[in-house]
Amino acid sequence: MSAIEYRFLEPLDVLFLRGNKLFGDPGSYGESLVPPWPSVAAGALRSRMLADDGVDLAAFAAGRVVHPTLGTPEKPGTFRVTVFQMARRLSDGRVEPLIAPPADLVIGEQDGKVDSVRALNPTAPAAGVLSSSPLPNLPVLAEAERGKAASGYWLSEAGWRRYLAGETPLPGDLIKSTELWRIDPRVGVGLDAATGRAADGRLFSVQAVAMIKHGHRIGTKNENGVEKSILADYEVGFLAGIAGAVPPASGMVRLGGDGRAAAVHAAASNTAEPDYAAIAHARRCRLVLATPGIFPEGWKLPGFDAEGRFHLGEVSGRLVCAAVTRAEIVSGWDLAKWQPKSARRAAPAGSVYWLDELDASPEALRKLAAAGLWDEAGEDAQRDVQRRAEGFNRFELAAWK
């Protein structure tokens, strides 16, 4: 069994990727979360593995059956989601990961087309400037005039590799979200629990996500900013990396709300990797959350002490700056207990932390990246074993030049 098994999940229907907002009341609106939490992939693949192995699902949910790699619902086994990203499968069969721009990138747009990509830099505030940040530096964008940052873009694999190397991605490295998926609003009807029939006055709306597939028409702009329609030559889905188990390499899984069908395809290991030796030599780096970070103290990294030092595993450094967007609440549905999971505040994926005075070997950095941001000795270590298996607290290291 290889260290990490990669699978491309190709939706065959619209998806209902529900977040943490309640809906279902008359007139309510259910928004979809794109990309969804990594627990979506964990649940889909684990359910399929249990079915393939002929496990009694009721006995497994009750903890009476121990699976060799999945363990039990209360005590997961070796199965771990280590990668979960948007991706597209190109016409040659290669799967290209797509990354949401990290929080330190500012995208400029003109006439609906990206014309600039700039990076925030840690800067010590001038004398007399006060802020609520406990860190010595603030992420600052120096610009001659005010502007509004554009949103709704994704980094291509080439752009992500530039970012990991400490370079600023180019405008051509960005892909508009409308070239990856479309929102398809649907109307739902509330049911009467006693009769099983539609209840009067209980209409609500939900967002269905329709991924772009090969042959779909997408709109792009040419060099002159003129809109043109072309046919997509790729399939959009999700790339999942699994460690500690061998997930199915073909067939289908139930994905997202309502269990919509998604095909499973084996994928090659072509995810970009930072230059750990160069980062260790430079003794500084950027730490970027690849999935939401469920940390004991909100946005603060585990292992962060009162003196501003970061200690986790065999890696230590000084946290000098952070760009963390608004916190999100992570929950979900526990199929084993048939109840909602505990809601946890999380630092969003894409949050960036600048580490200086880094003290670690390349192997120590690689080991930490493989394990994720989990404090083995922390008071929440036992409570978070399930979230760890689901793929939360994953990160990437990028050069800080």
C-alpha positions as CSV (number, residue, x, y, z in Angstrom):
1,M,0.0,0.0,0.0
2,S,1.5,3.4,-1.0
3,A,1.7,6.3,1.4
4,I,-1.2,8.2,-0.2
5,E,-3.8,6.9,-2.6
6,Y,-5.3,9.6,-4.8
7,R,-8.9,9.5,-6.1
8,F,-10.8,11.9,-8.5
9,L,-14.4,12.2,-7.5
10,E,-16.5,13.1,-10.6
11,P,-20.1,14.3,-9.8
12,L,-22.6,12.7,-12.1
13,D,-25.5,14.8,-11.0
14,V,-26.0,18.2,-9.3
15,L,-24.6,18.3,-5.7
16,F,-26.2,19.8,-2.6
17,L,-23.1,20.8,-0.6
18,R,-24.7,22.1,2.6
19,G,-22.8,24.3,5.0
20,N,-23.7,25.2,8.6
21,K,-26.7,27.4,8.0
22,L,-30.1,26.1,8.8
23,F,-32.8,26.0,6.1
24,G,-36.2,24.4,5.6
25,D,-38.5,27.0,7.2
26,P,-41.0,28.7,4.9
27,G,-39.2,31.1,2.5
28,S,-35.7,30.1,3.7
29,Y,-32.7,29.7,1.3
30,G,-30.1,27.0,1.6
31,E,-26.7,28.0,0.3
32,S,-24.2,25.5,-0.9
33,L,-20.6,25.4,0.3
34,V,-18.0,25.2,-2.5
35,P,-15.7,23.5,-1.9
36,P,-17.3,21.5,0.8
37,W,-15.5,20.3,4.0
38,P,-13.1,17.4,3.6
39,S,-15.5,15.3,5.8
40,V,-17.7,15.0,2.7
41,A,-15.1,12.9,0.9
42,A,-14.3,11.0,4.1
43,G,-17.9,10.0,4.6
44,A,-18.5,9.0,1.0
45,L,-15.3,6.9,0.7
46,R,-15.7,5.2,4.1
47,S,-19.3,4.3,3.5
48,R,-18.4,2.7,0.1
49,M,-15.5,0.8,1.8
50,L,-17.9,-0.6,4.4
51,A,-20.3,-1.6,1.8
52,D,-17.6,-3.3,-0.3
53,D,-16.4,-5.3,2.7
54,G,-19.9,-6.4,3.5
55,V,-19.8,-4.8,7.0
56,D,-23.1,-4.7,8.9
57,L,-23.6,-0.9,9.0
58,A,-25.9,-1.0,12.1
59,A,-23.3,-3.0,14.0
60,F,-20.5,-0.7,12.9
61,A,-22.5,2.4,13.9
62,A,-23.0,0.8,17.4
63,G,-19.3,0.1,17.7
64,R,-19.7,-3.7,17.7
65,V,-17.6,-4.2,14.5
66,V,-14.0,-3.0,14.2
67,H,-12.9,-2.4,10.6
68,P,-9.2,-3.1,9.8
69,T,-8.5,0.5,8.6
70,L,-11.6,2.4,9.5
71,G,-11.7,1.3,13.2
72,T,-15.0,2.3,14.8
73,P,-17.0,5.6,14.7
74,E,-15.6,6.6,18.1
75,K,-12.1,5.4,17.5
76,P,-11.1,5.8,13.9
77,G,-8.4,3.5,12.5
78,T,-5.6,4.4,10.2
79,F,-7.8,6.0,7.5
80,R,-6.9,9.7,7.0
81,V,-7.9,12.2,4.4
82,T,-4.7,14.1,3.7
83,V,-5.7,16.0,0.5
84,F,-9.0,17.4,-0.5
85,Q,-9.1,20.0,-3.4
86,M,-11.2,21.1,-6.3
87,A,-9.8,19.6,-9.4
88,R,-10.5,19.0,-13.1
89,R,-9.7,16.0,-15.2
90,L,-8.2,17.1,-18.5
91,S,-8.8,15.5,-21.9
92,D,-5.6,13.5,-21.6
93,G,-6.8,12.0,-18.3
94,R,-4.5,14.0,-16.1
95,V,-6.1,15.4,-12.9
96,E,-5.1,19.1,-12.2
97,P,-5.6,20.3,-8.7
98,L,-7.3,23.8,-8.3
99,I,-6.5,25.9,-5.3
100,A,-8.5,28.8,-3.8
101,P,-6.2,31.8,-3.7
102,P,-4.6,32.2,-0.2
103,A,-5.5,35.1,1.9
104,D,-2.3,37.0,1.2
105,L,-3.1,37.3,-2.5
106,V,-5.0,40.3,-3.8
107,I,-6.5,39.9,-7.3
108,G,-7.2,43.0,-9.5
109,E,-9.9,42.9,-12.2
110,Q,-10.7,45.2,-15.0
111,D,-13.6,44.7,-17.5
112,G,-14.2,41.3,-16.0
113,K,-10.7,40.1,-16.6
114,V,-7.8,39.7,-14.2
115,D,-5.2,42.4,-14.8
116,S,-3.0,42.0,-11.6
117,V,-2.1,39.7,-8.8
118,R,-0.4,41.2,-5.8
119,A,0.8,39.8,-2.5
120,L,0.4,41.1,1.1
121,N,3.7,41.5,3.0
122,P,4.3,41.4,6.8
123,T,5.0,45.0,7.9
124,A,5.7,46.5,11.3
125,P,3.1,49.1,12.0
126,A,4.3,52.7,12.3
127,A,4.7,54.3,15.7
128,G,1.4,55.3,17.2
129,V,-0.6,52.8,15.1
130,L,-2.6,50.5,17.3
131,S,-4.4,47.3,16.4
132,S,-5.9,44.3,18.2
133,S,-3.4,41.9,16.6
134,P,-1.1,40.2,19.1
135,L,1.6,39.7,16.5
136,P,4.4,42.2,15.7
137,N,3.6,42.6,12.0
138,L,0.5,43.2,10.0
139,P,-0.2,41.9,6.4
140,V,0.0,45.1,4.3
141,L,-0.6,45.8,0.6
142,A,1.2,48.9,-0.6
143,E,-0.7,50.6,-3.4
144,A,-0.9,54.0,-4.9
145,E,-4.7,54.2,-4.9
146,R,-7.6,52.3,-3.4
147,G,-9.2,49.4,-5.2
148,K,-11.6,46.6,-4.6
149,A,-10.2,43.1,-4.7
150,A,-11.9,40.7,-7.1
151,S,-13.2,37.3,-6.0
152,G,-14.4,34.1,-7.5
153,Y,-11.1,32.9,-8.9
154,W,-9.1,29.7,-8.5
155,L,-5.4,29.1,-8.9
156,S,-4.3,26.6,-11.6
157,E,-1.6,24.0,-10.8
158,A,1.0,26.2,-12.4
159,G,0.0,29.2,-10.3
160,W,0.0,27.1,-7.1
161,R,3.6,25.9,-7.9
162,R,4.7,29.5,-8.3
163,Y,3.1,30.4,-5.0
164,L,4.8,27.5,-3.2
165,A,8.2,28.7,-4.6
166,G,7.7,32.2,-3.2
167,E,6.7,33.8,-6.5
168,T,3.5,35.8,-7.2
169,P,1.1,33.9,-9.5
170,L,0.4,35.5,-12.9
171,P,-3.0,36.7,-14.1
172,G,-3.1,33.8,-16.6
173,D,-2.8,31.3,-13.6
174,L,-6.3,32.2,-12.5
175,I,-9.5,30.5,-13.5
176,K,-13.0,32.0,-13.0
177,S,-15.4,29.9,-10.9
178,T,-18.0,30.1,-13.6
179,E,-15.7,28.0,-15.7
180,L,-15.8,25.3,-13.0
181,W,-19.4,25.2,-11.7
182,R,-22.8,26.9,-11.9
183,I,-25.4,27.4,-9.3
184,D,-28.8,25.8,-10.1
185,P,-31.5,27.0,-7.7
186,R,-34.0,24.3,-6.7
187,V,-37.3,24.6,-4.8
188,G,-38.1,22.2,-2.0
189,V,-41.3,21.3,-0.2
190,G,-41.5,20.7,3.5
191,L,-43.1,17.4,4.5
192,D,-45.5,16.7,7.3
193,A,-43.7,14.1,9.6
194,A,-47.0,12.5,10.6
195,T,-48.6,12.0,7.2
196,G,-45.5,12.0,4.9
197,R,-47.2,14.5,2.6
198,A,-46.4,18.0,1.5
199,A,-47.2,20.6,4.2
200,D,-49.1,23.7,3.3
201,G,-47.0,26.9,3.0
202,R,-43.6,25.2,3.4
203,L,-41.7,26.0,0.2
204,F,-38.0,26.7,0.5
205,S,-35.1,27.2,-2.0
206,V,-31.7,25.4,-2.1
207,Q,-28.6,25.8,-4.2
208,A,-27.7,22.9,-6.3
209,V,-24.1,22.9,-7.7
210,A,-23.7,21.8,-11.3
211,M,-20.1,21.0,-12.1
212,I,-18.8,21.8,-15.6
213,K,-18.4,18.7,-17.7
214,H,-16.7,18.0,-21.0
215,G,-18.7,19.7,-23.8
216,H,-20.4,22.3,-21.6
217,R,-20.3,25.9,-22.9
218,I,-18.2,28.3,-20.8
219,G,-17.7,32.0,-21.3
220,T,-14.2,33.5,-21.4
221,K,-12.7,36.8,-22.6
222,N,-10.1,37.2,-25.2
223,E,-7.1,39.6,-25.1
224,N,-9.5,42.5,-26.1
225,G,-11.9,41.7,-23.3
226,V,-14.6,40.4,-25.7
227,E,-16.8,37.6,-24.3
228,K,-16.7,34.4,-26.3
229,S,-18.2,31.0,-25.8
230,I,-16.1,27.8,-26.0
231,L,-16.6,24.2,-25.1
232,A,-15.0,22.8,-22.0
233,D,-12.5,20.0,-22.5
234,Y,-12.4,18.9,-18.9
235,E,-14.5,17.4,-16.1
236,V,-14.6,19.3,-12.8
237,G,-14.7,17.4,-9.5
238,F,-12.7,16.8,-6.4
239,L,-9.2,15.3,-5.7
240,A,-9.0,13.3,-2.5
241,G,-5.8,11.9,-1.0
242,I,-6.1,9.0,1.4
243,A,-3.4,7.6,3.8
244,G,-3.6,4.5,5.9
245,A,-6.1,2.7,3.7
246,V,-6.9,1.7,0.1
247,P,-10.1,3.4,-1.1
248,P,-12.1,2.1,-4.0
249,A,-10.5,2.9,-7.4
250,S,-13.7,2.7,-9.5
251,G,-17.5,2.6,-9.2
252,M,-19.5,5.3,-7.5
253,V,-20.0,6.9,-4.1
254,R,-22.8,9.0,-2.6
255,L,-21.6,12.6,-2.3
256,G,-23.0,15.5,-0.3
257,G,-26.6,16.1,0.8
258,D,-29.2,13.7,-0.7
259,G,-26.3,11.3,-1.6
260,R,-25.9,12.3,-5.3
261,A,-23.8,10.0,-7.4
262,A,-20.2,10.6,-8.1
263,A,-17.8,8.4,-10.1
264,V,-14.5,7.3,-8.5
265,H,-11.3,7.4,-10.6
266,A,-7.8,6.5,-9.6
267,A,-5.5,9.5,-10.0
268,A,-1.7,9.9,-10.2
269,S,0.2,11.7,-7.5
270,N,0.9,15.1,-9.2
271,T,0.2,17.4,-6.3
272,A,2.8,20.2,-6.0
273,E,5.3,19.9,-3.1
274,P,7.3,22.8,-1.6
275,D,11.1,22.7,-1.5
276,Y,11.5,21.7,2.1
277,A,15.3,21.9,2.0
278,A,15.2,25.5,0.8
279,I,12.6,26.5,3.4
280,A,14.8,24.9,6.2
281,H,17.8,26.7,4.9
282,A,16.0,30.1,4.7
283,R,14.6,29.6,8.2
284,R,11.3,31.3,7.3
285,C,8.2,30.3,5.5
286,R,4.5,30.8,5.0
287,L,2.1,28.2,6.4
288,V,-1.2,28.0,4.4
289,L,-4.2,26.1,5.6
290,A,-5.4,23.7,2.9
291,T,-8.5,22.7,4.8
292,P,-10.3,24.5,7.7
293,G,-8.2,24.6,10.9
294,I,-10.0,23.5,14.1
295,F,-7.7,25.0,16.7
296,P,-8.2,25.2,20.5
297,E,-7.8,29.0,20.6
298,G,-9.7,30.0,17.5
299,W,-7.3,31.3,14.8
300,K,-4.1,30.5,16.8
301,L,-2.0,27.6,15.6
302,P,-1.7,24.7,18.1
303,G,1.7,25.0,19.8
304,F,1.6,28.8,19.8
305,D,2.8,30.1,23.2
306,A,2.4,33.4,25.0
307,E,5.8,34.6,23.7
308,G,4.8,34.3,20.1
309,R,6.7,31.1,19.5
310,F,5.4,28.1,17.5
311,H,6.3,24.6,18.7
312,L,4.8,21.5,17.2
313,G,6.6,18.2,16.8
314,E,10.2,18.8,15.8
315,V,9.4,22.2,14.3
316,S,9.7,25.6,16.0
317,G,9.7,29.2,14.9
318,R,8.4,32.6,15.7
319,L,4.9,33.6,14.4
320,V,5.3,37.2,13.2
321,C,2.2,37.8,11.1
322,A,-1.1,36.2,10.0
323,A,-3.8,36.8,7.4
324,V,-6.9,35.0,8.6
325,T,-10.3,35.7,7.1
326,R,-13.6,35.5,9.0
327,A,-14.0,32.3,11.1
328,E,-16.4,29.7,9.9
329,I,-18.4,27.1,11.9
330,V,-17.8,23.5,11.0
331,S,-20.4,20.8,11.9
332,G,-22.0,18.1,9.8
333,W,-24.2,15.1,10.2
334,D,-23.2,12.0,12.2
335,L,-24.6,9.0,10.4
336,A,-23.6,6.6,13.1
337,K,-25.5,8.5,15.9
338,W,-28.1,10.0,13.5
339,Q,-27.6,13.5,14.9
340,P,-25.7,16.7,14.1
341,K,-22.0,16.8,14.9
342,S,-20.7,19.3,17.4
343,A,-20.3,22.7,15.9
344,R,-16.7,23.9,16.0
345,R,-15.2,27.3,15.2
346,A,-12.5,27.0,12.5
347,A,-9.9,29.2,10.7
348,P,-10.9,29.1,7.0
349,A,-8.8,27.3,4.4
350,G,-6.5,29.7,2.7
351,S,-5.5,31.5,5.9
352,V,-1.8,32.4,5.9
353,Y,0.7,32.4,8.8
354,W,4.3,33.8,8.4
355,L,6.9,32.0,10.5
356,D,10.4,33.4,11.1
357,E,13.4,32.0,13.0
358,L,12.4,28.6,11.8
359,D,14.2,25.8,13.4
360,A,13.6,22.5,11.6
361,S,15.2,20.0,9.3
362,P,13.7,19.2,5.9
363,E,12.6,15.8,7.2
364,A,10.9,17.4,10.2
365,L,9.0,19.8,8.0
366,R,7.9,17.0,5.7
367,K,6.8,14.9,8.8
368,L,4.7,17.8,10.2
369,A,3.0,18.4,6.8
370,A,2.1,14.7,6.6
371,A,0.7,14.7,10.2
372,G,-1.3,18.0,10.0
373,L,-1.6,20.7,12.7
374,W,-2.6,18.5,15.6
375,D,-1.2,18.8,19.1
376,E,-0.9,15.2,20.3
377,A,-0.5,16.2,23.9
378,G,-3.3,18.8,23.9
379,E,-6.4,18.6,25.9
380,D,-8.6,18.3,22.8
381,A,-6.4,15.6,21.2
382,Q,-8.9,12.8,22.0
383,R,-12.0,14.8,21.1
384,D,-10.6,15.6,17.7
385,V,-9.6,12.1,16.5
386,Q,-12.6,12.0,14.2
387,R,-12.0,15.4,12.7
388,R,-8.4,14.4,12.1
389,A,-9.5,11.4,10.1
390,E,-11.9,13.6,8.1
391,G,-9.0,15.8,6.8
392,F,-9.2,19.0,8.8
393,N,-6.1,21.0,9.9
394,R,-4.2,20.1,6.7
395,F,-1.7,22.7,5.4
396,E,1.0,23.5,2.9
397,L,4.3,25.3,3.4
398,A,5.4,28.0,0.9
399,A,8.6,29.9,0.6
400,W,8.6,33.4,2.0
401,K,11.0,35.6,0.0
